[in-house]
C-alpha cells in the first residue's frame, strides 16, 4: 500500500478519523432515550454517558500534555485511535448501565489525545493562511457525524437490534482506520518532537496569558454547547412532539447546516477576522436559542429549528478551536493541543453535568428547565468576542517582543 503523501490525502485521512472521533462523542445523543429504556435508568441519566466520556477525555488530554510531546505525531494518532475503537466495542457489549459508563470512560481517555493529534497534524499539513479553514473542516466532521452518522445510527438501532449495533459498528470503523493512519506520511511542516515535558514546564506553558485566554475561550464554548446538545433528542421527543422519523430529520438537517456553517465560519476567520466571526456566531445563537427554548414550538418548526441549534453550536466551537491553534509555538503545539483537548472535554463534562442538575422530567413528560440553560448558553456566546479581543492583543504583544 503506498503512503499518503499529499496534504489533501493527509487531510482526508484526518477527516475520517475526526469523523469517528466525533461519532464517539455524539452517538449517545439520539440513542440516549433508547438505551435508558433498555437499561432501566431515568431519561435524564442517559446524559451521564456523555459526562463520563468527556470527563475522561479531559483526563486523557492532561496526561497527553505530559507525555505525547515526545511521541511522534503518528504514534500518538494510532495509539489513541486504537484505544477509542476497543472502548467503543466494549461499550456496545456492556451488560448494564454501570459497565456502559466504564466503557465510555475508557473510550474518552483516548478521545482527548486523539483530537489533539488530529488538529496538530492538520495544522502542520497546510500553510498558515489556510489553517482556519482546515481546522473548521475538522470541526465540521461533527456536522458530518450529525448529517450521516446519527441518522444512520438511528436507522441501525431501529432495524438491526437496538442501540448496541451502531456502537459496535463505530468501534469496528475506528479499528479499520488504524492502517491508513499508520501509512499516512509525516507533513513537511511538522515540528520535531519537543523537549521532555515536565510538570514545571507544563505549568509555565499553561500560565502564559495567551494560553489561559485560549483555554478560557475553548472551555466556555464547550461548556455552553453541552448544556444543550445531550438533551435535544429528549426535548424533541418529549416537549416538541417530534416522532422518531422527525428526530432523524432533525439530525440530518442540523448536520447538513453544520457542514456549511463551520466552513463559512472558517472562511470568515481567514478572510475577514476572528472577531467578526465570533460576533456573527453570537447573534445567530441568540436568535436560535430564544426561538427554540423560550417560545412554544409546533413539531414542523421544531425539526429545522433544533437542527439549526446544533449547527450554531458547532460554529461556536469552530471559532474557539481555530483560535487555539494560534497560541502555541510549533515545538509546543502537540502539548498545547492536549491542553486544548482537556479544556474542551472538561468544559463539556461540566456543561453536561450542570444540565442534569438543572433539568428534571416534567409531570406530563418531557424536560423542564431548558429555557434557563438556553439563557446561560446565550450569555456565554457573548463572552466569546470579548475573549477573542483579549487573545488578539496578547498575541500581538508576544509577537512584537
ZIUR-V707018 format. One record per residue. N is the residue number from 0. RES is the residue in three letters. D_CENTER is the distance of its C-alpha to the mean C-alpha in whole Angstrom. Layout:
n->(N,N)
res->(RES,RES)
d_center->(D_CENTER,D_CENTER)
This chain:
n->(0,1,2,3,4,5,6,7,8,9,10,11,12,13,14,15,16,17,18,19,20,21,22,23,24,25,26,27,28,29,30,31,32,33,34,35,36,37,38,39,40,41,42,43,44,45,46,47,48,49,50,51,52,53,54,55,56,57,58,59,60,61,62,63,64,65,66,67,68,69,70,71,72,73,74,75,76,77,78,79,80,81,82,83,84,85,86,87,88,89,90,91,92,93,94,95,96,97,98,99,100,101,102,103,104,105,106,107,108,109,110,111,112,113,114,115,116,117,118,119,120,121,122,123,124,125,126,127,128,129,130,131,132,133,134,135,136,137,138,139,140,141,142,143,144,145,146,147,148,149,150,151,152,153,154,155,156,157,158,159,160,161,162,163,164,165,166,167,168,169,170,171,172,173,174,175,176,177,178,179,180,181,182,183,184,185,186,187,188,189,190,191,192,193,194,195,196,197,198,199,200,201,202,203,204,205,206,207,208,209,210,211,212,213,214,215,216,217,218,219,220,221,222,223,224,225,226,227,228,229,230,231,232,233,234,235,236,237,238,239,240,241,242,243,244,245,246,247,248,249,250,251,252,253,254,255,256,257,258,259,260,261,262,263,264,265,266,267,268,269,270,271,272,273,274,275,276,277,278,279,280,281,282,283,284,285,286,287,288,289,290,291,292,293,294,295,296,297,298,299,300,301,302,303,304,305,306,307,308,309,310,311,312,313,314,315,316,317,318,319,320,321,322,323,324,325,326,327,328,329,330,331,332,333,334,335,336,337,338,339,340,341,342,343,344,345,346,347,348,349,350,351,352,353,354,355,356,357,358,359,360,361,362,363,364,365,366,367,368,369,370,371,372,373,374,375,376,377,378,379,380,381,382,383,384,385,386,387,388,389,390,391,392,393,394,395,396,397,398,399,400)
res->(UNK,UNK,UNK,UNK,UNK,UNK,UNK,UNK,UNK,UNK,UNK,UNK,UNK,UNK,UNK,UNK,UNK,UNK,UNK,UNK,UNK,UNK,UNK,UNK,UNK,UNK,UNK,UNK,UNK,UNK,UNK,UNK,UNK,UNK,UNK,UNK,UNK,UNK,UNK,UNK,UNK,UNK,UNK,UNK,UNK,UNK,UNK,UNK,UNK,UNK,UNK,UNK,UNK,UNK,UNK,UNK,UNK,UNK,UNK,UNK,UNK,UNK,UNK,UNK,UNK,UNK,UNK,UNK,UNK,UNK,UNK,UNK,UNK,UNK,UNK,UNK,UNK,UNK,UNK,UNK,UNK,UNK,UNK,UNK,UNK,UNK,UNK,UNK,UNK,UNK,UNK,UNK,UNK,UNK,UNK,UNK,UNK,UNK,UNK,UNK,UNK,UNK,UNK,UNK,UNK,UNK,UNK,UNK,UNK,UNK,UNK,UNK,UNK,UNK,UNK,UNK,UNK,UNK,UNK,UNK,UNK,UNK,UNK,UNK,UNK,UNK,UNK,UNK,UNK,UNK,UNK,UNK,UNK,UNK,UNK,UNK,UNK,UNK,UNK,UNK,UNK,UNK,UNK,UNK,UNK,UNK,UNK,UNK,UNK,UNK,UNK,UNK,UNK,UNK,UNK,UNK,UNK,UNK,UNK,UNK,UNK,UNK,UNK,UNK,UNK,UNK,UNK,UNK,UNK,UNK,UNK,UNK,UNK,UNK,UNK,UNK,UNK,UNK,UNK,UNK,UNK,UNK,UNK,UNK,UNK,UNK,UNK,UNK,UNK,UNK,UNK,UNK,UNK,UNK,UNK,UNK,UNK,UNK,UNK,UNK,UNK,UNK,UNK,UNK,UNK,UNK,UNK,UNK,UNK,UNK,UNK,UNK,UNK,UNK,UNK,UNK,UNK,UNK,UNK,UNK,UNK,UNK,UNK,UNK,UNK,UNK,UNK,UNK,UNK,UNK,UNK,UNK,UNK,UNK,UNK,UNK,UNK,UNK,UNK,UNK,UNK,UNK,UNK,UNK,UNK,UNK,UNK,UNK,UNK,UNK,UNK,UNK,UNK,UNK,UNK,UNK,UNK,UNK,UNK,UNK,UNK,UNK,UNK,UNK,UNK,UNK,UNK,UNK,UNK,UNK,UNK,UNK,UNK,UNK,UNK,UNK,UNK,UNK,UNK,UNK,UNK,UNK,UNK,UNK,UNK,UNK,UNK,UNK,UNK,UNK,UNK,UNK,UNK,UNK,UNK,UNK,UNK,UNK,UNK,UNK,UNK,UNK,UNK,UNK,UNK,UNK,UNK,UNK,UNK,UNK,UNK,UNK,UNK,UNK,UNK,UNK,UNK,UNK,UNK,UNK,UNK,UNK,UNK,UNK,UNK,UNK,UNK,UNK,UNK,UNK,UNK,UNK,UNK,UNK,UNK,UNK,UNK,UNK,UNK,UNK,UNK,UNK,UNK,UNK,UNK,UNK,UNK,UNK,UNK,UNK,UNK,UNK,UNK,UNK,UNK,UNK,UNK,UNK,UNK,UNK,UNK,UNK,UNK,UNK,UNK,UNK,UNK,UNK,UNK,UNK,UNK,UNK,UNK,UNK,UNK,UNK,UNK,UNK,UNK,UNK,UNK,UNK,UNK,UNK,UNK,UNK,UNK,UNK,UNK,UNK,UNK,UNK,UNK,UNK,UNK,UNK,UNK,UNK,UNK,UNK,UNK)
d_center->(31,31,29,26,27,26,23,23,23,20,18,18,18,15,13,14,13,9,10,11,8,6,9,10,7,8,12,13,13,16,17,17,21,22,21,23,26,26,26,28,25,25,22,21,20,18,15,16,15,11,13,14,11,9,13,14,11,12,15,15,13,17,19,17,18,22,22,20,22,25,24,24,20,21,22,19,17,19,20,16,15,19,18,15,17,20,18,17,20,21,19,21,24,24,27,26,23,24,23,20,19,20,19,15,16,17,14,12,14,14,10,10,13,12,9,11,14,12,12,15,17,16,17,20,21,22,24,23,24,21,18,16,17,15,12,12,12,10,7,10,9,7,10,12,11,12,15,16,14,14,18,19,18,20,23,23,23,25,28,27,28,25,21,22,22,19,17,20,20,16,18,20,18,17,20,21,19,21,24,22,20,23,25,23,25,25,24,27,26,24,25,27,26,26,29,28,26,28,27,29,27,24,25,27,23,21,24,25,25,22,20,20,19,16,15,16,14,11,12,13,10,8,11,12,9,9,13,13,11,12,16,16,17,20,21,21,23,25,25,25,27,25,26,24,25,24,20,20,21,18,15,17,18,15,13,16,16,13,14,17,15,13,16,18,16,16,20,21,19,21,24,25,23,20,21,22,19,18,21,20,17,18,21,19,17,21,22,20,19,23,24,22,22,25,28,29,27,29,27,28,26,23,22,21,20,18,16,17,15,12,12,13,10,8,11,11,8,10,13,11,10,13,15,14,16,19,19,20,24,23,25,22,19,18,19,17,14,14,14,11,9,11,11,8,8,11,11,8,11,14,13,13,16,18,17,19,22,22,22,25,26,29,32,32,29,26,24,25,24,21,23,23,19,19,21,19,16,19,20,17,17,20,19,17,20,22,20,20,24,24,22,24,27,26,25,28,30,29,30,33,34)
